[in-house]
Amino acid sequence: MRGIQEGIAFAFNYGIEIMHGMDVKSSVIHAGLANLFLGPIFSETLAQTAVVTIELYNTDGAQGAARGTALGAKYSTSRKEAFKGLECLKIIEPQNSLTTKYQDLYQHRSSALHRILQSKG
């Protein structure tokens, strides 16, 4: 189970790297305390690998997506208005002592994946 959750967190980090390449950078991930974010392995792996703070709120992914869409579509006039009523329940911070370990694991898996994909042709 640990390997599965780490693999999903590493895939999430790969997406974050793509966004960084497009000059979209963030130091905080806001998410609902639901689904994979309920598990400490997933949340810890993502925070350490991506070197981001994760703020978990009293919501789920569907409600978060709806609120984000309302903000993007200008239905909500501000970020504060769009996310009104949400309470931050938990914060996971990257820790220097763990970041290098997780980033090394990510690089190892990333290199292995690239080798596999190149061998497939």
C-alpha positions as YAML, in Angstrom:
chain: A
units: angstrom
residues:
- id: 1
  name: MET
  ca: [0.00, 0.00, 0.00]
- id: 2
  name: ARG
  ca: [2.86, 2.35, 0.78]
- id: 3
  name: GLY
  ca: [4.36, 1.87, -2.69]
- id: 4
  name: ILE
  ca: [1.02, 2.62, -4.35]
- id: 5
  name: GLN
  ca: [0.50, 5.83, -2.38]
- id: 6
  name: GLU
  ca: [4.09, 6.94, -2.98]
- id: 7
  name: GLY
  ca: [3.70, 6.19, -6.69]
- id: 8
  name: ILE
  ca: [0.57, 8.33, -6.91]
- id: 9
  name: ALA
  ca: [2.29, 11.16, -5.00]
- id: 10
  name: PHE
  ca: [5.27, 10.91, -7.38]
- id: 11
  name: ALA
  ca: [2.91, 11.10, -10.38]
- id: 12
  name: PHE
  ca: [1.29, 14.17, -8.80]
- id: 13
  name: ASN
  ca: [4.76, 15.68, -8.39]
- id: 14
  name: TYR
  ca: [5.50, 14.98, -12.07]
- id: 15
  name: GLY
  ca: [2.47, 17.12, -12.93]
- id: 16
  name: ILE
  ca: [3.75, 19.85, -10.62]
- id: 17
  name: GLU
  ca: [7.10, 19.77, -12.45]
- id: 18
  name: ILE
  ca: [5.30, 20.20, -15.77]
- id: 19
  name: MET
  ca: [3.48, 23.25, -14.37]
- id: 20
  name: HIS
  ca: [6.81, 24.66, -13.14]
- id: 21
  name: GLY
  ca: [8.11, 24.29, -16.69]
- id: 22
  name: MET
  ca: [5.18, 26.46, -17.80]
- id: 23
  name: ASP
  ca: [6.13, 29.04, -15.14]
- id: 24
  name: VAL
  ca: [3.20, 28.12, -12.88]
- id: 25
  name: LYS
  ca: [4.67, 27.83, -9.40]
- id: 26
  name: SER
  ca: [3.11, 27.39, -6.01]
- id: 27
  name: SER
  ca: [4.46, 26.76, -2.56]
- id: 28
  name: VAL
  ca: [1.11, 25.68, -1.08]
- id: 29
  name: ILE
  ca: [-1.40, 23.02, -2.11]
- id: 30
  name: HIS
  ca: [-4.94, 23.56, -0.80]
- id: 31
  name: ALA
  ca: [-6.99, 20.37, -0.70]
- id: 32
  name: GLY
  ca: [-9.89, 18.78, 1.07]
- id: 33
  name: LEU
  ca: [-9.21, 16.38, 3.91]
- id: 34
  name: ALA
  ca: [-10.59, 13.53, 1.83]
- id: 35
  name: ASN
  ca: [-9.61, 10.66, -0.43]
- id: 36
  name: LEU
  ca: [-5.82, 10.17, -0.65]
- id: 37
  name: PHE
  ca: [-5.18, 13.21, 1.53]
- id: 38
  name: LEU
  ca: [-6.66, 11.25, 4.44]
- id: 39
  name: GLY
  ca: [-3.58, 9.05, 4.36]
- id: 40
  name: PRO
  ca: [-0.41, 10.33, 6.02]
- id: 41
  name: ILE
  ca: [1.83, 8.39, 3.60]
- id: 42
  name: PHE
  ca: [0.43, 10.12, 0.52]
- id: 43
  name: SER
  ca: [0.36, 13.60, 2.06]
- id: 44
  name: GLU
  ca: [3.83, 13.31, 3.58]
- id: 45
  name: THR
  ca: [5.35, 11.94, 0.36]
- id: 46
  name: LEU
  ca: [3.83, 14.72, -1.73]
- id: 47
  name: ALA
  ca: [4.84, 17.50, 0.68]
- id: 48
  name: GLN
  ca: [8.44, 16.26, 0.88]
- id: 49
  name: THR
  ca: [8.88, 15.44, -2.83]
- id: 50
  name: ALA
  ca: [7.32, 18.63, -4.19]
- id: 51
  name: VAL
  ca: [8.68, 20.74, -1.31]
- id: 52
  name: VAL
  ca: [5.28, 22.34, -0.74]
- id: 53
  name: THR
  ca: [3.08, 23.02, 2.25]
- id: 54
  name: ILE
  ca: [-0.21, 21.15, 2.10]
- id: 55
  name: GLU
  ca: [-3.23, 22.78, 3.76]
- id: 56
  name: LEU
  ca: [-6.16, 20.42, 4.24]
- id: 57
  name: TYR
  ca: [-9.66, 21.84, 4.62]
- id: 58
  name: ASN
  ca: [-13.07, 20.60, 5.72]
- id: 59
  name: THR
  ca: [-14.21, 19.83, 2.19]
- id: 60
  name: ASP
  ca: [-13.88, 17.25, -0.55]
- id: 61
  name: GLY
  ca: [-12.56, 17.34, -4.11]
- id: 62
  name: ALA
  ca: [-15.96, 17.93, -5.73]
- id: 63
  name: GLN
  ca: [-16.75, 20.96, -3.61]
- id: 64
  name: GLY
  ca: [-13.21, 22.29, -4.03]
- id: 65
  name: ALA
  ca: [-13.45, 21.93, -7.81]
- id: 66
  name: ALA
  ca: [-16.81, 23.72, -7.83]
- id: 67
  name: ARG
  ca: [-15.45, 26.58, -5.73]
- id: 68
  name: GLY
  ca: [-12.35, 26.85, -7.93]
- id: 69
  name: THR
  ca: [-14.49, 26.85, -11.06]
- id: 70
  name: ALA
  ca: [-16.69, 29.60, -9.62]
- id: 71
  name: LEU
  ca: [-13.58, 31.66, -9.00]
- id: 72
  name: GLY
  ca: [-12.14, 31.00, -12.48]
- id: 73
  name: ALA
  ca: [-15.47, 31.79, -14.16]
- id: 74
  name: LYS
  ca: [-15.65, 35.04, -12.16]
- id: 75
  name: TYR
  ca: [-18.88, 33.92, -10.47]
- id: 76
  name: SER
  ca: [-17.04, 34.55, -7.21]
- id: 77
  name: THR
  ca: [-15.39, 37.95, -7.02]
- id: 78
  name: SER
  ca: [-12.40, 36.89, -4.93]
- id: 79
  name: ARG
  ca: [-10.53, 33.88, -3.63]
- id: 80
  name: LYS
  ca: [-11.74, 34.79, -0.13]
- id: 81
  name: GLU
  ca: [-15.37, 34.74, -1.28]
- id: 82
  name: ALA
  ca: [-14.99, 31.49, -3.26]
- id: 83
  name: PHE
  ca: [-13.54, 29.60, -0.31]
- id: 84
  name: LYS
  ca: [-15.60, 31.26, 2.42]
- id: 85
  name: GLY
  ca: [-16.65, 28.93, 5.21]
- id: 86
  name: LEU
  ca: [-13.80, 26.46, 4.83]
- id: 87
  name: GLU
  ca: [-11.69, 25.70, 7.88]
- id: 88
  name: CYS
  ca: [-8.08, 24.55, 7.66]
- id: 89
  name: LEU
  ca: [-7.94, 21.28, 9.60]
- id: 90
  name: LYS
  ca: [-4.35, 20.20, 9.05]
- id: 91
  name: ILE
  ca: [-1.08, 21.57, 7.67]
- id: 92
  name: ILE
  ca: [1.76, 19.38, 6.41]
- id: 93
  name: GLU
  ca: [5.08, 21.16, 5.99]
- id: 94
  name: PRO
  ca: [8.12, 19.93, 4.09]
- id: 95
  name: GLN
  ca: [10.95, 18.99, 6.48]
- id: 96
  name: ASN
  ca: [14.57, 19.45, 5.44]
- id: 97
  name: SER
  ca: [15.52, 16.14, 7.05]
- id: 98
  name: LEU
  ca: [13.05, 14.23, 4.81]
- id: 99
  name: THR
  ca: [12.98, 16.26, 1.60]
- id: 100
  name: THR
  ca: [16.28, 14.94, 0.24]
- id: 101
  name: LYS
  ca: [15.27, 11.33, 0.99]
- id: 102
  name: TYR
  ca: [11.95, 11.64, -0.84]
- id: 103
  name: GLN
  ca: [13.42, 13.57, -3.76]
- id: 104
  name: ASP
  ca: [16.10, 10.88, -4.18]
- id: 105
  name: LEU
  ca: [13.39, 8.19, -4.23]
- id: 106
  name: TYR
  ca: [11.43, 10.22, -6.79]
- id: 107
  name: GLN
  ca: [14.49, 10.62, -9.03]
- id: 108
  name: HIS
  ca: [15.23, 6.88, -8.81]
- id: 109
  name: ARG
  ca: [11.67, 5.97, -9.82]
- id: 110
  name: SER
  ca: [11.59, 8.65, -12.50]
- id: 111
  name: SER
  ca: [14.84, 7.36, -14.04]
- id: 112
  name: ALA
  ca: [13.52, 3.79, -13.99]
- id: 113
  name: LEU
  ca: [10.28, 4.88, -15.68]
- id: 114
  name: HIS
  ca: [12.17, 6.74, -18.43]
- id: 115
  name: ARG
  ca: [14.33, 3.64, -19.08]
- id: 116
  name: ILE
  ca: [11.23, 1.45, -19.34]
- id: 117
  name: LEU
  ca: [9.49, 3.88, -21.69]
- id: 118
  name: GLN
  ca: [12.57, 4.19, -23.91]
- id: 119
  name: SER
  ca: [12.94, 0.41, -24.17]
- id: 120
  name: LYS
  ca: [9.30, 0.14, -25.35]
- id: 121
  name: GLY
  ca: [10.22, 2.28, -28.24]
...
